[in-house]
Amino acid sequence: MSIQAEASAQALPNVERQAPPSGDVARGLVSGLAALAWLGAAALTRGWPSLDDWPHADALFALELLLAALAFFIALALRVKRPVAAEEGAQSGTPRGWRAAGPWLLALALGVSAWEIATAKLEWLPRPFFAPPEALIAVFFDDYARLASSVAHSFGLLAYGYAIGAATGFVVGVSIGWSRAIGYWLHPLLRLVGPLPATAWLPLAFFFFPSSFSASVFLIALASAFPVAVLTWSGVAGVNPAFYDVARTLGARPGFLILRVAIPAALPSVFVGLFMGLGASFSVLIVAEMMGVKAGLGWYLQWAQGWAAYSNMYAGLLVMALMCSGLITLLFRVRDRVLGWQKGLLKW
């Protein structure tokens, strides 16, 4: 009997470790509410007749059902008991991103339902300035070729300008932070030209450059180079001098000090500048495409506004937001990979 009691006592902690944490239980309840909200949105789309005949209502209904199934799957995954190692500090077998998606799915379901009621069902918002969700889905079905071409053109233009600007700003920042002689000449120029908005150079850029594409690349590079240069300069100048002393004691030369000491220590500041430069270059990209480039998302927005195609304009804004968010997420992934050796020292 004592052996059986001891075995039962040893089994109890394992059962407790397999229970889902209380945080996951709460997130599972929120995800379940999100599933019900999306089912309600689907019932609203199908059961409440619209005041006008909007195309692709079936596609909206199918999308709402798909999101309801996704929310239900997340809720079910958070409620399932999984073995968890206490020493690893894991919360559940569900990925962290899925655990945090429940509140957003619930908020989006309520927002889409309110949007649908205010536009398609009751038309409280005036047409054509406000379009229902069905109209945006119709744009992605009917105008996907022009929209995809605009995304490809904007991405290519942004890639050229941002790469040139980031590389130039990085070299300038390292040079100013390392060499006093270079800083003597470049620092005043950087303080004079850098704070000016890149769009202020737009008339001169389109005059001096042979094509609108090259002028736009120059403006994007100018917008991204300044924050990268300033933050890189700050990072290199702020390196602890003891690092250099230790490296010199071991026989390091100036090239080694720059490449293996100064730049790695300044990388956190460099990535802050890269994030700031990406946001600035994206805004300049849209303005440049609106002013002179004959393709791209900026051109698409101007074209949609000229034809009063406001649903196309909203679809372009949505694609633009997703594109910018995706690029920032990609840059976060690169930063996490490059700065993985500093993860215990930095918080991000």
BELKA-V486439 format. One record per backbone hydrogen bond with DSSP energy under -0.5 kcal/mol. NH is the residue of the N-H (numbers start at 1). CO is the residue of the C=O. Records with the same first field share a line. If there is no record, write none. Layout:
NH = CO  CO
This chain:
5 = 1
6 = 2
7 = 3
8 = 4
9 = 5
10 = 6
11 = 7
12 = 8
13 = 9
14 = 10
15 = 11
16 = 12
17 = 13
18 = 14
19 = 15  16
21 = 91
25 = 21
26 = 22
27 = 23
28 = 24
29 = 25
30 = 26
31 = 27
32 = 28
33 = 29
34 = 30
35 = 31
36 = 32
37 = 33
38 = 34
39 = 35
40 = 36
41 = 37
42 = 38
43 = 39
44 = 40
45 = 41
46 = 42
47 = 43
48 = 44
49 = 47
51 = 120
54 = 52
57 = 54
60 = 56
61 = 57
62 = 58
63 = 59
64 = 60
65 = 61
66 = 62
67 = 63
68 = 64
69 = 65
70 = 66
71 = 67
72 = 68
73 = 69
74 = 70
75 = 71
76 = 72
77 = 73
78 = 74
79 = 75
80 = 76
82 = 18
86 = 84
88 = 85
89 = 85  86
90 = 85
99 = 95
100 = 96
101 = 98
104 = 100
105 = 101
106 = 102
107 = 103
108 = 104
109 = 105
110 = 106
111 = 107
112 = 108
113 = 109
114 = 110
115 = 111
116 = 112
117 = 113
118 = 114
119 = 115
120 = 116
121 = 116
122 = 117
124 = 118
125 = 118
130 = 126
135 = 132
136 = 132
137 = 133
138 = 134
139 = 135
140 = 136
141 = 137
142 = 138
143 = 139
147 = 143
148 = 144
149 = 145
150 = 146
151 = 147
152 = 148
153 = 149
154 = 150
155 = 151
156 = 152
157 = 153
158 = 154
159 = 155
160 = 156
161 = 157
162 = 158
163 = 159
164 = 160
165 = 161
166 = 162
167 = 163
168 = 164
169 = 165
170 = 166
171 = 167
172 = 168
173 = 169
174 = 170
175 = 171
176 = 172
177 = 173
178 = 174
179 = 175
180 = 178
183 = 179
184 = 180
185 = 181  182
186 = 182
187 = 183
189 = 185
190 = 186
191 = 187
192 = 188
193 = 189
194 = 190
196 = 193
200 = 197
201 = 198
202 = 199
205 = 201
206 = 202
207 = 203
208 = 204
209 = 205
215 = 211
216 = 212
217 = 213
218 = 214
219 = 215
220 = 216
221 = 217
222 = 218
223 = 219
224 = 220
225 = 221
226 = 222
227 = 223
228 = 224
229 = 225
230 = 226
231 = 227
232 = 228
233 = 229
234 = 230
235 = 231
236 = 232
237 = 233
238 = 234
239 = 236
243 = 240
244 = 240
245 = 241
246 = 242
247 = 243
248 = 244
249 = 245
250 = 246
251 = 248
252 = 247
257 = 253
258 = 254
259 = 255
260 = 256
261 = 256  257
262 = 257
263 = 258
265 = 261
266 = 262
267 = 263  264
269 = 266
270 = 266
271 = 267
272 = 268
273 = 269
274 = 270
275 = 271
276 = 272
277 = 273
278 = 274
279 = 275
280 = 276
281 = 277
282 = 278
283 = 279
284 = 280
285 = 281
286 = 282
287 = 283
288 = 284
289 = 285
290 = 286
291 = 287
292 = 288
293 = 288
297 = 150
300 = 296
301 = 297
302 = 298
303 = 299
304 = 300
305 = 301
306 = 302
307 = 303
308 = 305
309 = 304
310 = 308
313 = 309
314 = 310
315 = 311
316 = 312
317 = 313
318 = 314
319 = 315
320 = 316
321 = 317
322 = 318
323 = 319
324 = 320
325 = 321
326 = 322
327 = 323
328 = 324
329 = 325
330 = 326
331 = 327
332 = 328
333 = 329
334 = 330
335 = 331
336 = 332
337 = 333
338 = 334
339 = 335
340 = 337
342 = 339
343 = 340
345 = 342
346 = 342
348 = 346
